[in-house]
Amino acid sequence: MELTTVWFIIIAFLWTSYFFLEGFDFGVGMLLPVLGRDDVERRVLINTIGPVWDGNEVWFIVAGAAIFAAFPEWYATLFSGFYLPLLAILLALIVRGVAFEYRGKRDDPGWRARWDKAIFWGSLVPAFLWGVAFANIVRGVPLDADHEFAGTVADLLNPYALLGGLTTTILFVLHGAVFVALKTSGDIRIQARRVASIAVIGAIAAGGAFLLITQLHHGDPVTWLTAGAAAAGLLLAAAANARGREGWAFIGTGTAIVLAVATLFTALFPDVLPSTLGAANSLTTENAASTHYTLTIMTWVAVLFTPIVLVYQGWTYWVFRKRIGTSHIPVREPAK
């Protein structure tokens, strides 16, 4: 297998891991005003992802760095053509991270309410725009003969891309609701299951439409298989959630996300950024790649350090595996 193909697969794995892990983070953030009816319940929700949210974001950083090192021309064209959406995502992630750290620094309901809104918007904006971005990557964008973006932001807001954004938003809400039900006890757990039972209908409708359109325009026998398996994951999540089997429901939503992302990357290959102005202008794994020597060094680094990262992150989730509820949240002392 060519190293260019190996690194395309590695990058696909990194983005898949990011969406699987950060997906429920975004979902919890978007559900904060829905499931958190008071400050104690909102603290429970935040504590479900408190030990892991920043570690989950590392996958985004590594995925971006891998594109920069392995396919520098893809990185340059992507980050110039998608500049405004990616800037909005980065700003939202920064605000969201600050909100997690700052909301408890003052015993002031107004202060916490403002940071709660920051968590909500800091989760919603990336959840939607990541779907828009990856839908455009698969669909293709106007690239000229020099592989430079020749369009405008309006070109990125086409119906297919907006459907992609809607799909990721609803799917992450579902993933987050199932995660909350898996990690909490008491009334929050019950409410999260109710939200999941509603969100799964929207995820099946939007996700089904998005994957069907993707298949009709870019599909092959392999992607039909992965798309069908992603749909089966959503059906598993719906059935398991209805029976109160949160673990199986989480496996279902996770499977749907993993296989949906796999469908997009499989449909994209061997391109990394197709051009709507002609196939000759498209960026591929060959014309966008770094040198063989660079890819070789990167491969050895990935072989050495990826298992360490996986073991460490798995250990983190094992340590913080217990359910939490309102009884675990200490009562705030009245401000003097």
Protein Blocks (a to p, Z undefined) as FASTA:
>chain_A
ZZklmmmmmmmmmmmmmmmmmmmmmmmmmmmmmmmmbfklmmmmmmmmmmmmmmmmmmmm
mmmmmmmmmmmmlmmmmmmmmmmmmmmmmmmmmmmmmmmmmmmmpccfklmmmmmmmmmm
mmmmmmmmmmmmmmmmmnopaddfkopafbdfklmmgfklmmmmmmmmmmmmmmmmmmmm
mmpgcjllmmmmmmmmmmmmmmmmmmmmmmmmmmmmmgcfklmmmmmmmmmmmmmmmmmm
mnopaklmmmmmmmmmmmmmmmmmmmmpmcfbdcfkbjklpccfklmpccfklmmmmmmm
mmmmmmmmmmmmmmmmmmmmpccdfklpccddddZZ
